[in-house]
Amino acid sequence: MVAAPPDYWRRGRPRIVFLCLVLLFMILVVSGCGRKAPTPAGSSLGSNAGDNVPGPGEKPRETRPLLYDRELDRVLVYFLTRDGRYLVPVTVSFNPTREVAKVAMEKLLAGPQGDSLKPVFPEGVKLRDIYLLNDQQTVYVNLTREFLQIKDARQVDLAVKALVLTMTNLTGVKEVQILVEGSKVSEVAGVKLDAPLPRPGNVNSLLKDEGQKGVQVFFGDAEAQYLVPVTVPLPPGASENNLPRAAVLALLAGPPADSGLTRTIWPGTRLLDLKVEGNLATVDFSRQVIGYGGGSAVETAFIKSLLFTLTQFAGLDRVQILIEGQKREYLPEGTPINKPLSRPEALNPLNHQ
C-alpha cells in the first residue's frame, strides 16, 4: 500500500475536525432528549407549584405529616347538639401523641359516644391521609368517597365547617384543602370545595343579616349539658368599641326565645360595672346573680360561660367577680371568687372519648 503524501493529511485535517465536532454535538442532543428540566430550588410541584393543586389521583410531592414538636393528649373537635341545630366544641382526650391533627380528624369522623351529641359526618366517611405541603400553613385532608354521597347542603356545610374549625384550632394551620380519594372536588351538594378554606368568622350565628353587628357568647344547650358559642346581635346600650362589655350584656339578656338554648346567668341580674386592666377583667354584678341559691350545675354554667365569653378577647385571661361592688369568698355552691379566676383548661371535656 502506497502512503498518502503529507500534504493530503494537511488538507483533510480541517474536514475531519469538523465532522468530529458535528458528531459530538449530535451525541449531546440525543442524550438530552426526554430529560426533564430540573425543578428550581424551593419548588415542590413543578408546573403546579403556583397553586399547589394535586392532579387527579395523586398527592403533591414533598409533603410532610402534620406533627407537633411535643406530645399532646387532648384536642378540640366539633360535634352537633342533640337537636342538630348548633356546632359544639368539645375537648376529647387520648393517649399522648405528636399526630394530633390525625387523631383530631379520626375523632371528628368517628363522632361522639352516647346520644347527648350528634356526629357531623355520616357513618362511613374515613380519613385517607392528612399532611402539609412544605412550609405552608394549608393542611390537606383527604377523605374517602363516602363523603360525596351526602346530598343535603346543610349537612355538608356543617360537616365542612366543623372540619375547618377543628383543624384551624391547631397551631400553624390557617387553611384547609379538602380532597376526596386524593383529588380536589369542585363542590359537594352545592357547597364549594375547590379552594383552601379559611377559619369561619363564627361558629354559630344568630344574626338576622350579614351587615348586622354581633358578639360571641356562650349559652347552654337545650339540656344545659354543654356550652354553645353563638354570635348574637349587640344588645341595646352596647357598642362594638367595647366588646367585652357587650358580651356580658348579651349573656345577661339570655338567648333568643326561639333559639333552643338556655341562659347561664340568673334572670334579673344587672351589670353594675366592667373594667379591663391589662389581662384582668373585673365584673361587678347585682345581687341577683346568686339568685339561684344553689345547684352545682347552675353555678358551673354561670362561671364557665362568663370565663369563656370574656377570655375569648385578646389579652384577657383572668376575671374577677364582684357582687354589689364587693369581693366575696364563695358562691352558694362553694366556688371561691375572692381572687381572679382563669380560663378553664378544657371546654366541654369528654374524657370518655
Secondary structure, DSSP 4 states (H G I P E B T S, - for coil): -PPPPHHHHHHHHHHHHHHHHHHHHHHHHHHHTTPPPPPPTT-SSGGGTTTTPPPTT---SSEE----SS-EEEEEEEEEETTSSSEEEEEEEEEEES-HHHHHHHHHHH--SSSSEE-SS-TT--EEEEEEETT-SEEEEEE-GGGGG---HHHHHHHHHHHHHHHHTSTT--EEEEEETTEE-SEETTEE-SS-EEPPS-SSB--SSTT--EEEEEEE-TTS-SEEEEEEEPPTT--TTSHHHHHHHHHHH-S-TTS--B-SS-TT--EEEEEEETTEEEEEE-GGGGTT---HHHHHHHHHHHHHHHTTSTT--EEEEEETTB--SB-TT--B-SSPEEPPS-SSEETT-
